[in-house]
Amino acid sequence: MAKQKTPTTLDPFTQWAHKSGRIFMIVFTVYMVVMPFIICTVYDCMPSFKMCLPGLISILVIMTPMSIAEIGSYTPILGSSSYLTFASGNLMNLKMPCIINAQKIAKVEQSTVEGDAIALIATAVSSSVTIVILALGMLLLSFIQPILENETFETASNYLLPALFGAMLAQQFVPNPKIGTVSVILAGGMLLLSKNGLLSFLPGTPTYAVIIVAVFGSILIGRKIKEAELRKANSAK
């Protein structure tokens, strides 16, 4: 008879996080779906299904592969904070830098109970800070609008995301130069293919292809590099 596998028991924190996350996502999804119908009913402006269908199809074509790529790529890092992260958005430009930096400061590993706890706290803090800043921005819009429309500010804002991702890359590259080099080569190669129109056969904007190849390619090659280094270390003993 085949040996039965012993069921894996999750720790209390992980059980609580996933249970709360599922409840939160159900409530969030119902709210997001129902609210437009309530508003359209109150103001008597309900569009027909025929009017919504073209926009629905175009959004599905673009977002479906992107969502699959992001969920498959980032969930191992996000852990149980995935529920709040994907619901609140701003994944790459806010949540990921906060989570990675918080895990480094706390000196915890990703895909561990401790790493999940820190990721959840970082996501919650990032979301709260974003809400506060947006609220202050709306209240003080008349005062800060001239600054935002200043030509110098507009020029500087173009470098915010490159500087952010450059800092993230440096944090990952320095401790693992081999894997970092592989990631840069894979991502750069895919971006060149995308910009030259060689990925135009893919549906929507093929950014998800860059994510899939760069992330999963880096994981696969990184494992091969680590296995080779381990074999070399064992043979040297």
Residue frames relative to the residue before (quaternion, step in Angstrom):
aa qw qx qy qz dx dy dz
M 1.0000 0.0000 0.0000 0.0000 0.00 0.00 0.00
A 0.5019 -0.6541 0.4718 0.3125 3.53 -1.06 0.79
K 0.4932 -0.6720 0.4767 0.2793 3.51 -1.01 0.85
Q 0.3663 -0.7446 0.5167 0.2109 3.56 -0.75 1.05
K 0.4373 -0.6941 0.5108 0.2571 3.53 -1.04 0.84
T 0.4399 -0.6814 0.5198 0.2682 3.53 -1.00 0.82
P 0.4445 -0.7047 0.4703 0.2910 3.63 -0.67 0.97
T 0.4121 -0.7142 0.5161 0.2320 3.52 -0.98 0.89
T 0.2312 -0.7749 0.5773 0.1130 3.58 -0.82 1.02
L 0.3438 -0.7446 0.5379 0.1952 3.54 -0.73 1.08
D 0.5372 -0.6128 0.4672 0.3429 3.54 -1.15 0.61
P 0.6885 -0.5163 0.3085 0.4053 3.63 -1.15 0.51
F 0.6486 0.5206 -0.3386 0.4401 3.60 0.94 -0.82
T 0.6728 0.4958 -0.3007 0.4595 3.59 0.87 -0.94
Q 0.6246 0.5295 -0.3336 0.4672 3.59 1.02 -0.78
W 0.6717 0.4906 -0.2954 0.4699 3.57 0.90 -0.95
A 0.6645 0.5265 -0.3096 0.4305 3.59 0.90 -0.95
H 0.7077 0.4500 -0.2730 0.4713 3.58 0.86 -0.92
K 0.6271 0.5236 -0.3389 0.4667 3.60 1.02 -0.71
S 0.6785 0.4704 -0.2830 0.4881 3.58 0.90 -0.94
G 0.6420 0.5400 -0.3221 0.4388 3.58 1.02 -0.80
R 0.6553 0.5033 -0.3157 0.4665 3.59 0.96 -0.81
I 0.6457 0.5061 -0.3222 0.4724 3.58 0.96 -0.85
F 0.6442 0.5273 -0.3123 0.4576 3.58 0.96 -0.91
M 0.6867 0.4862 -0.2956 0.4524 3.61 0.88 -0.92
I 0.6187 0.5283 -0.3486 0.4654 3.60 1.06 -0.67
V 0.6710 0.4833 -0.2937 0.4796 3.59 0.90 -0.95
F 0.6571 0.5219 -0.3042 0.4508 3.58 0.94 -0.92
T 0.6696 0.5023 -0.3003 0.4573 3.59 0.93 -0.93
V 0.6464 0.5090 -0.3188 0.4706 3.58 0.95 -0.88
Y 0.6476 0.5220 -0.3153 0.4568 3.59 0.95 -0.87
M 0.6890 0.4924 -0.2848 0.4491 3.58 0.85 -0.97
V 0.6874 0.4705 -0.2815 0.4763 3.59 1.06 -0.73
V 0.7189 0.4713 -0.2587 0.4406 3.57 0.89 -0.95
M 0.6144 0.6105 -0.3566 0.3503 3.60 0.93 -0.88
P 0.6627 0.4861 -0.3447 0.4535 3.69 0.81 -0.77
F 0.6387 0.5201 -0.3335 0.4586 3.60 1.03 -0.74
I 0.6345 0.5223 -0.3327 0.4625 3.59 1.02 -0.76
I 0.6707 0.4959 -0.3028 0.4610 3.59 0.88 -0.94
C 0.6763 0.4927 -0.2961 0.4606 3.59 0.91 -0.91
T 0.6418 0.5154 -0.3210 0.4684 3.58 1.08 -0.69
V 0.6596 0.5158 -0.3086 0.4513 3.59 0.92 -0.91
Y 0.7765 0.3291 -0.1707 0.5096 3.59 0.91 -0.94
D 0.4039 -0.7573 0.4410 0.2624 3.58 1.31 0.26
C 0.5138 0.6215 -0.4299 0.4062 3.55 0.83 1.06
M 0.2085 0.8139 -0.5158 0.1677 3.57 1.07 0.75
P 0.2950 -0.7607 0.5477 0.1853 3.63 -0.63 1.07
S 0.5222 -0.6245 0.4744 0.3352 3.55 -1.20 0.47
F 0.6329 -0.5330 0.3983 0.3958 3.56 -1.24 0.44
K 0.6153 0.5598 -0.3453 0.4346 3.60 1.05 -0.72
M 0.6505 0.5073 -0.3134 0.4703 3.60 1.06 -0.71
C 0.7135 0.4679 -0.2555 0.4547 3.59 1.00 -0.81
L 0.5531 0.6759 -0.3824 0.3018 3.58 1.11 -0.66
P 0.6703 0.4881 -0.3409 0.4429 3.70 0.76 -0.83
G 0.6715 0.4850 -0.3026 0.4714 3.58 0.93 -0.85
L 0.6293 0.5408 -0.3304 0.4498 3.57 1.03 -0.79
I 0.6675 0.4995 -0.3046 0.4606 3.58 0.92 -0.91
S 0.6682 0.5058 -0.3110 0.4483 3.61 0.87 -0.90
I 0.6560 0.4967 -0.3138 0.4738 3.60 1.02 -0.78
L 0.6484 0.5203 -0.3200 0.4544 3.59 0.97 -0.82
V 0.6408 0.5318 -0.3257 0.4478 3.58 0.98 -0.84
I 0.7089 0.4487 -0.2581 0.4790 3.58 0.97 -0.85
M 0.7837 0.4098 -0.1934 0.4248 3.56 0.71 -1.12
T 0.5821 0.6090 -0.3922 0.3695 3.63 1.03 -0.60
P 0.7173 0.4054 -0.2856 0.4893 3.66 0.68 -0.91
M 0.6226 0.5398 -0.3438 0.4503 3.59 1.06 -0.69
S 0.6622 0.5054 -0.3075 0.4599 3.59 0.95 -0.88
I 0.6434 0.5160 -0.3231 0.4639 3.58 0.96 -0.85
A 0.6618 0.5107 -0.3042 0.4569 3.58 0.96 -0.89
E 0.6894 0.4797 -0.2916 0.4578 3.58 0.88 -0.90
I 0.6566 0.5037 -0.3245 0.4582 3.59 0.92 -0.85
G 0.6880 0.4788 -0.2879 0.4632 3.59 0.92 -0.86
S 0.6994 0.4877 -0.2692 0.4479 3.58 1.08 -0.73
Y 0.8050 0.3591 -0.1505 0.4477 3.56 0.80 -1.03
T 0.5209 0.6676 -0.4158 0.3318 3.61 1.14 -0.46
P 0.6332 0.5253 -0.3665 0.4346 3.69 0.88 -0.69
I 0.6721 0.4626 -0.2937 0.4980 3.61 1.12 -0.62
L 0.7061 0.4850 -0.2666 0.4417 3.57 0.91 -0.95
G 0.1873 -0.8030 0.5410 0.1656 3.58 1.00 -0.78
S 0.8308 -0.1801 0.1462 0.5059 3.57 -0.97 -0.85
S 0.5700 0.5799 -0.3942 0.4282 3.60 1.23 -0.14
S 0.3998 0.7395 -0.4604 0.2852 3.61 1.30 -0.06
Y 0.6175 0.5699 -0.3537 0.4109 3.59 0.97 -0.82
L 0.7246 0.4223 -0.2381 0.4899 3.56 0.76 -1.07
T 0.6436 0.5480 -0.3313 0.4192 3.59 0.97 -0.80
F 0.7231 0.4291 -0.2589 0.4755 3.59 0.76 -0.99
A 0.6300 0.5251 -0.3425 0.4584 3.59 1.13 -0.51
S 0.7405 0.4253 -0.2295 0.4670 3.59 0.95 -0.86
G 0.4036 -0.7521 0.4508 0.2613 3.61 1.21 -0.35
N 0.7045 0.4416 -0.3578 0.4250 3.55 -1.38 -0.29
L 0.1109 0.8618 -0.4883 0.0810 3.54 1.05 0.84
M 0.7776 0.3802 -0.2042 0.4572 3.56 0.59 -1.16
N 0.7589 0.4211 -0.2317 0.4393 3.58 0.86 -0.90
L 0.7866 0.2635 -0.1637 0.5339 3.63 1.19 -0.32
K 0.7555 0.4401 -0.2497 0.4162 3.56 0.52 -1.20
M 0.6857 0.4995 -0.3017 0.4351 3.60 0.77 -0.98
P 0.6605 0.4825 -0.3372 0.4660 3.67 0.83 -0.80
C 0.6531 0.5133 -0.3233 0.4533 3.60 0.97 -0.83
I 0.6754 0.5027 -0.2998 0.4487 3.58 0.90 -0.92
I 0.6814 0.4896 -0.2964 0.4563 3.58 0.81 -1.00
N 0.6718 0.4909 -0.3002 0.4665 3.58 0.94 -0.87
A 0.6491 0.5173 -0.3206 0.4564 3.60 0.98 -0.83
Q 0.6543 0.5065 -0.3154 0.4645 3.59 0.99 -0.80
K 0.6439 0.5087 -0.3235 0.4711 3.58 1.06 -0.70
I 0.6521 0.5108 -0.3152 0.4630 3.59 0.95 -0.86
A 0.7146 0.4358 -0.2436 0.4900 3.58 0.98 -0.89
K 0.3205 -0.7803 0.4752 0.2503 3.59 1.34 -0.20
V 0.4376 0.6495 -0.4905 0.3822 3.53 0.82 1.11
E 0.4685 -0.6755 0.5016 0.2693 3.55 -1.20 0.58
Q 0.5197 -0.6069 0.5004 0.3333 3.53 -1.23 0.57
S 0.8072 0.2534 -0.2192 0.4860 3.57 -1.26 0.56
T 0.5731 0.5079 -0.4212 0.4860 3.57 1.07 0.79
V 0.6688 -0.4870 0.3607 0.4305 3.57 -1.26 0.28
E 0.6594 0.5025 -0.3065 0.4678 3.56 0.95 -0.88
G 0.6538 0.5200 -0.3030 0.4586 3.57 0.99 -0.91
D 0.6345 0.5231 -0.3236 0.4680 3.58 1.04 -0.78
A 0.6548 0.5201 -0.3156 0.4485 3.58 0.93 -0.89
I 0.6694 0.4848 -0.2966 0.4785 3.58 0.93 -0.89
A 0.6354 0.5291 -0.3286 0.4564 3.59 1.00 -0.80
L 0.6510 0.5155 -0.3124 0.4614 3.58 0.99 -0.83
I 0.6545 0.4997 -0.3090 0.4759 3.59 0.96 -0.86
A 0.6589 0.5140 -0.3081 0.4548 3.60 0.92 -0.93
T 0.6492 0.5155 -0.3166 0.4611 3.59 0.99 -0.82
A 0.6641 0.5060 -0.3024 0.4598 3.57 0.93 -0.92
V 0.6624 0.4961 -0.3045 0.4716 3.58 0.94 -0.88
S 0.6477 0.5226 -0.3163 0.4553 3.58 0.94 -0.90
S 0.6620 0.5001 -0.3054 0.4673 3.59 0.95 -0.88
S 0.6566 0.5135 -0.3109 0.4567 3.58 0.96 -0.85
V 0.6576 0.5040 -0.3070 0.4683 3.57 0.93 -0.89
T 0.6286 0.5388 -0.3311 0.4526 3.59 1.01 -0.81
I 0.6582 0.5066 -0.3090 0.4634 3.58 0.92 -0.91
V 0.6563 0.5119 -0.3109 0.4589 3.60 0.94 -0.89
I 0.6734 0.4955 -0.2986 0.4603 3.58 0.91 -0.92
L 0.6496 0.5053 -0.3202 0.4693 3.60 0.97 -0.82
A 0.6449 0.5165 -0.3233 0.4612 3.58 0.99 -0.80
L 0.6628 0.4869 -0.3031 0.4814 3.58 0.95 -0.86
G 0.6322 0.5423 -0.3316 0.4430 3.57 1.04 -0.78
M 0.6576 0.4954 -0.3106 0.4750 3.58 1.01 -0.77
L 0.6721 0.4964 -0.3034 0.4581 3.59 0.97 -0.84
L 0.7782 0.3312 -0.1581 0.5097 3.58 1.00 -0.83
L 0.2708 0.8173 -0.4830 0.1595 3.57 1.26 0.30
S 0.6564 0.5270 -0.3254 0.4307 3.58 0.92 -0.82
F 0.6816 0.4777 -0.2880 0.4736 3.60 1.14 -0.59
I 0.7644 0.3838 -0.2081 0.4744 3.60 0.94 -0.84
Q 0.4652 0.7025 -0.4443 0.3044 3.61 1.21 -0.24
P 0.6512 0.5037 -0.3467 0.4495 3.67 0.87 -0.76
I 0.6333 0.5238 -0.3316 0.4633 3.59 1.08 -0.69
L 0.6753 0.5033 -0.2923 0.4529 3.56 0.94 -0.91
E 0.7049 0.4460 -0.2569 0.4880 3.58 1.11 -0.66
N 0.4552 0.6826 -0.4525 0.3495 3.58 1.28 -0.02
E 0.5470 -0.6536 0.4187 0.3136 3.58 -0.93 0.92
T 0.6315 0.5377 -0.3314 0.4497 3.59 1.02 -0.76
F 0.6588 0.5026 -0.3044 0.4697 3.57 0.96 -0.87
E 0.6449 0.5222 -0.3223 0.4556 3.59 0.95 -0.84
T 0.6515 0.5079 -0.3166 0.4662 3.58 1.00 -0.80
A 0.6708 0.4986 -0.2981 0.4610 3.58 0.94 -0.90
S 0.6391 0.5524 -0.3353 0.4171 3.59 1.01 -0.77
N 0.5838 0.5902 -0.3736 0.4139 3.60 1.16 -0.45
Y 0.7102 0.4451 -0.2482 0.4857 3.59 1.21 -0.45
L 0.4309 0.7274 -0.4544 0.2805 3.60 1.25 -0.03
L 0.7157 0.4466 -0.2665 0.4662 3.60 0.75 -1.03
P 0.6425 0.4992 -0.3538 0.4614 3.67 0.89 -0.73
A 0.6525 0.5050 -0.3214 0.4646 3.60 1.00 -0.79
L 0.6430 0.5305 -0.3189 0.4510 3.58 1.01 -0.82
F 0.7211 0.4285 -0.2556 0.4807 3.57 0.78 -1.01
G 0.5920 0.5582 -0.3684 0.4497 3.59 1.14 -0.52
A 0.6522 0.5004 -0.3091 0.4782 3.57 1.02 -0.81
M 0.6386 0.5158 -0.3251 0.4694 3.59 1.02 -0.79
L 0.6491 0.5165 -0.3180 0.4590 3.57 0.97 -0.85
A 0.6479 0.5228 -0.3236 0.4497 3.58 0.96 -0.85
Q 0.6341 0.5376 -0.3318 0.4460 3.60 1.01 -0.81
Q 0.7191 0.4215 -0.2470 0.4942 3.58 1.01 -0.80
F 0.6601 0.5539 -0.3059 0.4049 3.57 1.08 -0.75
V 0.6555 0.5608 -0.3248 0.3877 3.58 0.87 -0.97
P 0.7361 0.3964 -0.2732 0.4758 3.67 0.74 -0.87
N 0.7878 0.1946 -0.0995 0.5758 3.62 1.17 -0.54
P 0.0840 -0.8568 0.5056 0.0563 3.62 0.49 1.13
K 0.6339 0.5363 -0.3460 0.4369 3.62 1.00 -0.71
I 0.6954 0.4503 -0.2687 0.4913 3.56 0.85 -1.01
G 0.6209 0.5456 -0.3367 0.4510 3.59 1.05 -0.74
T 0.6435 0.5177 -0.3170 0.4663 3.58 1.01 -0.81
V 0.6367 0.5228 -0.3196 0.4681 3.56 1.00 -0.86
S 0.6572 0.5169 -0.3117 0.4514 3.59 0.92 -0.91
V 0.6560 0.5072 -0.3116 0.4640 3.59 0.94 -0.88
I 0.6622 0.5069 -0.3102 0.4564 3.59 0.91 -0.89
L 0.6766 0.4911 -0.3000 0.4595 3.59 0.89 -0.92
A 0.6881 0.4724 -0.2872 0.4700 3.59 0.84 -0.98
G 0.6605 0.5093 -0.3097 0.4565 3.60 0.93 -0.87
G 0.6547 0.5145 -0.3133 0.4567 3.57 0.96 -0.84
M 0.6720 0.4882 -0.2979 0.4706 3.57 0.94 -0.85
L 0.6350 0.5228 -0.3325 0.4614 3.60 1.04 -0.74
L 0.6343 0.5194 -0.3266 0.4704 3.59 1.03 -0.75
L 0.6430 0.5126 -0.3167 0.4727 3.56 0.97 -0.83
S 0.6600 0.5157 -0.3048 0.4534 3.57 0.99 -0.88
K 0.6925 0.4826 -0.2821 0.4561 3.59 0.90 -0.94
N 0.6919 0.4537 -0.2740 0.4902 3.60 1.14 -0.58
G 0.5533 -0.6612 0.3698 0.3463 3.56 1.25 0.21
L 0.4587 0.7078 -0.4378 0.3113 3.60 1.22 0.21
L 0.6853 0.4140 -0.2879 0.5254 3.58 1.30 -0.06
S 0.3343 0.7860 -0.4664 0.2301 3.57 1.27 0.33
F 0.5761 0.5944 -0.3821 0.4109 3.60 1.21 -0.33
L 0.5933 0.5611 -0.3634 0.4484 3.59 1.28 -0.28
P 0.5267 -0.6440 0.4426 0.3346 3.62 -1.04 0.66
G 0.8231 0.2198 -0.1690 0.4956 3.56 -1.12 0.70
T 0.6865 -0.3999 0.3671 0.4837 3.53 -1.27 -0.50
P 0.3447 -0.8083 0.4360 0.1944 3.64 -0.40 1.19
T 0.2096 0.7824 -0.5561 0.1859 3.60 0.98 0.77
Y 0.6095 0.5745 -0.3506 0.4190 3.57 1.09 -0.71
A 0.6035 0.5547 -0.3634 0.4428 3.60 1.12 -0.58
V 0.6166 0.5336 -0.3367 0.4709 3.57 1.08 -0.75
I 0.6592 0.5107 -0.3077 0.4582 3.58 0.93 -0.92
I 0.6713 0.5116 -0.3070 0.4398 3.58 0.83 -1.00
V 0.7070 0.4589 -0.2717 0.4645 3.58 0.77 -1.04
A 0.6877 0.4925 -0.2952 0.4442 3.60 0.86 -0.96
V 0.7173 0.4521 -0.2643 0.4596 3.59 0.82 -0.97
F 0.7580 0.3822 -0.2280 0.4768 3.58 0.61 -1.11
G 0.6005 0.5418 -0.3581 0.4665 3.58 1.15 -0.54
S 0.6499 0.5094 -0.3104 0.4709 3.56 1.02 -0.83
I 0.6354 0.5256 -0.3304 0.4591 3.57 1.02 -0.81
L 0.6797 0.5004 -0.2922 0.4496 3.58 0.87 -0.98
I 0.7038 0.4450 -0.2686 0.4843 3.58 0.81 -1.01
G 0.6170 0.5526 -0.3440 0.4423 3.60 1.06 -0.74
R 0.6421 0.5112 -0.3225 0.4716 3.57 1.01 -0.78
K 0.6423 0.5159 -0.3235 0.4655 3.57 1.01 -0.80
I 0.6435 0.5160 -0.3226 0.4644 3.59 1.00 -0.82
K 0.6675 0.4979 -0.3006 0.4648 3.59 0.92 -0.92
E 0.6460 0.5129 -0.3233 0.4637 3.60 0.99 -0.78
A 0.6489 0.5088 -0.3168 0.4687 3.58 1.02 -0.82
E 0.6524 0.5036 -0.3145 0.4711 3.60 0.99 -0.83
L 0.6477 0.5160 -0.3190 0.4611 3.60 1.02 -0.77
R 0.6492 0.5022 -0.3175 0.4748 3.58 0.98 -0.81
K 0.6436 0.5215 -0.3181 0.4612 3.57 1.01 -0.82
A 0.6586 0.5035 -0.3058 0.4682 3.60 1.00 -0.85
N 0.6658 0.5030 -0.3063 0.4581 3.59 0.98 -0.81
S 0.6703 0.5010 -0.3032 0.4559 3.56 1.04 -0.77
A 0.6380 0.5363 -0.3208 0.4499 3.56 1.20 -0.56
K 0.5959 0.5820 -0.3704 0.4111 3.61 1.18 -0.39
